[in-house]
Amino acid sequence: MRILVFGAGAIGSLFGARLAAAGHAVTLVGRPEQVRAIRDAGLQIVGERAGLFRLPAETTIPPAPPPDAILLAVKSFDLEAASGAIGRQWADPIPLLLPQNGWGIERTVRRALAAAGGPGDATVVLRFVHSVPATLEAPGVVRAAGTGTLVVPAPRGPGAEAVGTLLALLGSMGYPVEPRADFDRALWEKLLVNAAINPVTADHGIPNGRLVDDPFRGQALALLEEARRAAELSGIRIPADEAERRLWSVVRSTAANRSSMLQDLERGRPTEIEAISGALVEIARSHGERLPHTERVLGRIRARTARPRAGSAASDGPGTRRPKAL
């Protein structure tokens, strides 16, 4: 299949390399520094299933026939612009794969496609969640810090055949694919883990594995409990012991990984805090409730994203910033 990977960051590049290794014709669209590095020296995957991949790379959608599918791997804050670019480029629907963190992802994509003149409702969209850890170590160099699972909605209804084709495409990357009939619950399970891990690791500049230590452990658990409450308000009940088991399982399996939110802060870029913590706060407020721990860490990450960088926050080693109380 001809695959366009729109968003060649850590996950987009890693998934693009895995798709290319499976024999698909992959083109990457990414930031100028990433594209230059890949054009000059190839895409280097280090760590799990390391290799060097020579892939076409562009900074904008290339003027070519439509691909068979698009892996839209931009961060949630870039989804509207990226979906609009796709809608302006091609009038016919192209199946989309969406691996983003957060809530309301499919709605954002369909609305932006339609606003740009594209086929919003007619587009086959496959949202999936994953536990694959990846770090962009340098332009053109991605560390696969371990393996993971892809959780997908079980195919059903009129679009089941088209979704089945996309599931086979995902399976070709070599990761276990887990279809779930209760995919909304799976989305909440991932959102709870993201809500507990990402803000704390980003706030303190620590890898995921440090969350087992206090005070980070207590902060993560406080955020997890508030995320569970937001899930309950949305009609999804996830018991505390189940949520904690899943959290610590992910922390252990990605101990060396630096969360995507931390990587974004270190590079002075926007983060997905609005699609994760911001979404939880809004859900609670819509039911007349507050999530005080989540609100405080949301405010801190917002403030750090809005400030101009004075030097590099990444120059501080893991855990060098003084822990703050949630």
C-alpha positions as CSV (number, residue, x, y, z in Angstrom):
1,M,0.0,0.0,0.0
2,R,1.0,3.6,-0.5
3,I,1.1,5.3,2.9
4,L,1.5,9.0,3.7
5,V,2.7,9.6,7.3
6,F,1.7,13.1,8.1
7,G,3.6,14.1,11.2
8,A,7.1,12.5,11.2
9,G,8.0,13.0,14.8
10,A,9.0,10.2,17.1
11,I,5.9,8.0,16.7
12,G,5.2,8.9,13.1
13,S,8.8,8.2,12.0
14,L,8.9,4.9,14.0
15,F,5.6,3.7,12.6
16,G,6.7,4.9,9.1
17,A,9.9,2.8,9.4
18,R,7.9,-0.2,10.6
19,L,5.5,0.1,7.7
20,A,8.3,0.5,5.2
21,A,10.0,-2.6,6.6
22,A,6.7,-4.5,6.0
23,G,7.0,-3.6,2.3
24,H,4.7,-0.6,2.1
25,A,5.6,2.5,0.0
26,V,5.9,5.2,2.7
27,T,6.3,9.0,2.4
28,L,7.0,11.1,5.5
29,V,5.8,14.7,6.0
30,G,7.5,16.4,8.9
31,R,9.3,19.4,10.2
32,P,12.2,20.9,8.1
33,E,15.0,19.7,10.4
34,Q,13.6,16.2,10.5
35,V,13.1,16.1,6.7
36,R,16.6,17.4,6.0
37,A,18.2,14.8,8.2
38,I,16.2,12.0,6.7
39,R,17.0,13.2,3.2
40,D,20.7,13.5,4.0
41,A,21.4,10.3,6.0
42,G,18.2,8.3,6.2
43,L,15.9,7.6,9.1
44,Q,17.8,5.8,11.9
45,I,15.9,3.7,14.4
46,V,17.9,2.7,17.4
47,G,17.0,0.4,20.3
48,E,14.2,-2.1,19.5
49,R,14.5,-3.5,16.0
50,A,17.1,-1.0,15.0
51,G,17.8,-0.1,11.3
52,L,18.4,2.6,8.8
53,F,15.6,3.5,6.4
54,R,15.8,5.5,3.2
55,L,12.3,7.1,2.9
56,P,11.0,10.0,0.8
57,A,10.5,12.9,3.2
58,E,8.7,16.3,2.5
59,T,7.8,19.4,4.6
60,T,4.4,19.6,2.9
61,I,2.0,17.2,1.3
62,P,3.6,16.2,-2.0
63,P,1.7,16.9,-5.3
64,A,1.1,13.2,-6.0
65,P,-1.9,10.9,-6.5
66,P,-3.7,10.2,-3.3
67,P,-2.2,7.5,-1.0
68,D,-4.1,4.4,-0.1
69,A,-4.1,5.5,3.6
70,I,-2.8,8.3,5.7
71,L,-1.3,7.9,9.2
72,L,-2.1,11.3,10.7
73,A,0.5,11.3,13.4
74,V,0.7,15.0,14.3
75,K,0.1,16.0,17.9
76,S,-3.5,16.9,18.9
77,F,-2.8,20.6,18.8
78,D,-1.9,20.4,15.1
79,L,-4.8,18.1,14.1
80,E,-7.1,20.9,12.8
81,A,-4.4,22.4,10.5
82,A,-3.2,19.0,9.3
83,S,-6.7,17.8,8.6
84,G,-7.5,21.0,6.8
85,A,-4.4,20.5,4.5
86,I,-5.6,17.0,3.7
87,G,-9.1,18.2,2.9
88,R,-7.8,20.9,0.6
89,Q,-5.4,18.5,-1.2
90,W,-7.8,15.7,-2.0
91,A,-11.6,15.9,-2.6
92,D,-12.1,12.1,-2.3
93,P,-12.1,10.4,1.1
94,I,-8.8,8.7,2.1
95,P,-8.8,6.3,5.1
96,L,-7.1,7.9,8.1
97,L,-5.3,6.3,11.0
98,L,-5.3,8.4,14.2
99,P,-2.9,7.5,17.1
100,Q,-3.3,10.7,19.1
101,N,-3.6,11.0,22.9
102,G,-6.6,12.8,24.3
103,W,-10.3,13.2,23.8
104,G,-12.4,14.4,20.9
105,I,-9.8,13.5,18.2
106,E,-12.1,12.0,15.6
107,R,-14.6,14.9,15.9
108,T,-11.8,17.5,15.4
109,V,-10.5,15.7,12.3
110,R,-13.9,15.3,10.6
111,R,-14.9,18.9,11.3
112,A,-11.6,20.2,9.9
113,L,-11.8,18.0,6.8
114,A,-15.3,19.3,6.1
115,A,-14.4,22.9,6.8
116,A,-11.6,22.6,4.2
117,G,-14.0,21.2,1.6
118,G,-13.0,17.6,2.1
119,P,-15.2,14.6,2.8
120,G,-15.6,14.8,6.6
121,D,-18.3,12.3,7.3
122,A,-17.5,10.0,4.3
123,T,-13.9,9.4,5.4
124,V,-13.1,6.1,7.1
125,V,-11.3,7.0,10.4
126,L,-9.6,4.5,12.6
127,R,-8.7,5.8,16.0
128,F,-6.3,3.6,17.9
129,V,-4.4,3.8,21.1
130,H,-0.9,2.4,21.7
131,S,1.7,1.8,24.3
132,V,4.7,2.0,22.0
133,P,7.5,4.2,23.6
134,A,9.5,6.4,21.2
135,T,11.9,9.3,21.6
136,L,13.2,11.7,19.0
137,E,16.9,11.8,20.0
138,A,18.0,14.0,17.2
139,P,16.8,15.0,13.8
140,G,16.6,11.8,11.8
141,V,17.2,9.6,14.9
142,V,14.4,7.8,16.8
143,R,14.9,5.6,19.8
144,A,12.4,2.7,20.1
145,A,12.5,2.3,23.8
146,G,10.5,-0.9,23.9
147,T,7.6,-2.6,22.3
148,G,3.9,-2.1,22.9
149,T,0.3,-3.0,21.9
150,L,-2.1,-1.3,19.5
151,V,-5.6,-1.3,20.8
152,V,-8.3,-0.8,18.1
153,P,-12.1,-0.9,17.8
154,A,-13.5,-4.2,16.8
155,P,-14.7,-4.0,13.2
156,R,-18.5,-3.9,12.9
157,G,-21.3,-2.4,10.8
158,P,-21.2,-1.1,7.2
159,G,-17.6,0.1,7.3
160,A,-16.2,-3.2,8.8
161,E,-14.4,-4.2,5.6
162,A,-12.6,-0.9,5.2
163,V,-11.6,-0.9,8.8
164,G,-10.4,-4.5,8.5
165,T,-8.0,-3.3,5.8
166,L,-6.6,-0.7,8.1
167,L,-6.3,-3.2,10.9
168,A,-4.2,-5.4,8.6
169,L,-2.0,-2.4,7.8
170,L,-1.4,-1.7,11.5
171,G,-0.7,-5.4,12.1
172,S,2.0,-5.4,9.4
173,M,4.1,-3.2,11.7
174,G,4.8,-6.2,13.9
175,Y,3.1,-5.0,17.1
176,P,0.3,-7.0,18.8
177,V,-3.1,-5.6,17.7
178,E,-6.0,-5.9,20.3
179,P,-9.5,-5.4,18.9
180,R,-11.9,-4.1,21.6
181,A,-15.7,-4.1,21.3
182,D,-15.6,-1.6,24.3
183,F,-13.3,0.8,22.5
184,D,-14.6,3.8,24.4
185,R,-13.4,2.2,27.6
186,A,-10.0,1.5,26.0
187,L,-9.7,5.2,25.2
188,W,-10.4,6.1,28.8
189,E,-7.9,3.5,30.0
190,K,-5.2,5.2,27.9
191,L,-6.4,8.6,28.9
192,L,-6.1,7.8,32.6
193,V,-2.5,6.6,32.1
194,N,-1.6,9.7,30.0
195,A,-3.2,12.0,32.6
196,A,-1.1,10.4,35.4
197,I,2.2,10.1,33.6
198,N,2.6,12.9,31.2
199,P,2.0,16.0,33.3
200,V,4.1,14.8,36.2
201,T,7.1,13.8,34.1
202,A,6.8,17.0,32.1
203,D,6.5,19.2,35.2
204,H,9.6,17.7,36.8
205,G,11.7,16.7,33.8
206,I,11.9,13.0,34.7
207,P,11.7,9.8,32.8
208,N,8.7,7.6,33.3
209,G,10.5,5.2,35.7
210,R,11.0,7.9,38.3
211,L,7.2,7.9,39.0
212,V,7.7,5.0,41.3
213,D,9.5,7.3,43.8
214,D,7.9,9.9,46.1
215,P,6.8,12.6,45.7
216,F,6.2,11.8,42.1
217,R,4.3,8.6,42.9
218,G,1.8,10.5,45.0
219,Q,1.3,13.2,42.4
220,A,0.7,10.6,39.7
221,L,-1.8,8.7,41.9
222,A,-3.7,12.0,42.7
223,L,-4.0,12.8,39.0
224,L,-5.1,9.2,38.2
225,E,-7.9,9.3,40.8
226,E,-9.2,12.6,39.3
227,A,-9.1,11.1,35.8
228,R,-11.1,8.1,37.1
229,R,-13.7,10.5,38.4
230,A,-14.0,12.2,35.0
231,A,-14.4,8.8,33.4
232,E,-17.2,8.0,35.9
233,L,-18.9,11.2,35.0
234,S,-18.8,10.2,31.4
235,G,-20.4,6.8,32.1
236,I,-17.2,4.7,32.2
237,R,-16.3,3.0,35.5
238,I,-12.8,1.9,36.0
239,P,-12.0,0.5,39.5
240,A,-9.1,2.1,41.3
241,D,-7.1,-1.2,41.6
242,E,-7.4,-1.8,37.9
243,A,-6.4,1.7,37.0
244,E,-3.3,1.5,39.3
245,R,-2.2,-1.8,37.9
246,R,-2.3,-0.5,34.4
247,L,-0.5,2.7,35.4
248,W,2.4,0.9,37.1
249,S,2.6,-1.7,34.3
250,V,3.1,1.1,31.7
251,V,5.6,2.9,34.0
252,R,7.7,-0.2,34.3
253,S,7.6,-1.1,30.6
254,T,8.5,2.4,29.6
255,A,10.8,3.3,32.5
256,A,13.6,4.8,30.4
257,N,11.2,6.7,28.1
258,R,10.7,10.5,28.4
259,S,7.1,11.2,27.8
260,S,6.0,13.0,24.7
261,M,4.8,16.0,26.8
262,L,8.3,16.3,28.4
263,Q,10.0,16.1,25.0
264,D,7.7,18.9,23.7
265,L,8.5,21.1,26.7
266,E,12.2,20.5,26.3
267,R,12.0,21.6,22.7
268,G,9.9,24.7,23.4
269,R,6.9,23.3,21.6
270,P,3.2,23.2,22.5
271,T,2.1,20.1,24.4
272,E,-1.0,17.9,24.4
273,I,-1.9,19.1,27.9
274,E,-5.3,20.5,26.6
275,A,-6.4,17.3,25.0
276,I,-5.5,15.3,28.1
277,S,-5.7,17.3,31.4
278,G,-7.7,20.2,29.8
279,A,-10.3,17.8,28.5
280,L,-10.7,16.1,31.9
281,V,-11.2,19.5,33.6
282,E,-13.8,20.5,31.1
283,I,-15.7,17.2,31.5
284,A,-15.8,17.6,35.3
285,R,-16.9,21.2,35.1
286,S,-19.7,20.2,32.7
287,H,-21.0,18.1,35.6
288,G,-20.5,20.8,38.2
289,E,-17.3,19.3,39.7
290,R,-13.7,20.3,40.1
291,L,-10.4,18.4,39.7
292,P,-8.1,20.5,41.8
293,H,-4.8,18.5,41.3
294,T,-5.4,18.3,37.5
295,E,-6.3,22.0,37.4
296,R,-3.0,23.0,39.2
297,V,-0.7,20.9,37.0
298,L,-2.6,22.1,33.9
299,G,-2.0,25.7,34.9
300,R,1.7,25.0,35.4
301,I,2.2,23.3,32.1
302,R,0.2,26.0,30.3
303,A,2.4,28.7,31.9
304,R,5.7,26.9,30.9
305,T,4.4,26.5,27.4
306,A,3.5,30.2,27.1
307,R,6.8,31.5,28.4
308,P,9.7,32.1,26.0
309,R,12.5,29.7,26.8
310,A,15.4,31.2,28.7
311,G,18.2,28.8,27.8
312,S,17.1,25.2,27.7
313,A,15.0,23.4,30.3
314,A,16.4,20.2,28.9
315,S,19.8,21.2,30.3
316,D,18.6,20.2,33.8
317,G,19.0,16.5,34.4
318,P,16.2,14.2,35.4
319,G,14.8,15.1,38.7
320,T,16.9,18.3,39.1
321,R,13.8,20.6,39.4
322,R,12.4,20.9,42.9
323,P,9.3,18.8,43.2
324,K,6.1,20.8,43.7
325,A,3.0,19.7,45.5
326,L,0.0,19.1,43.3
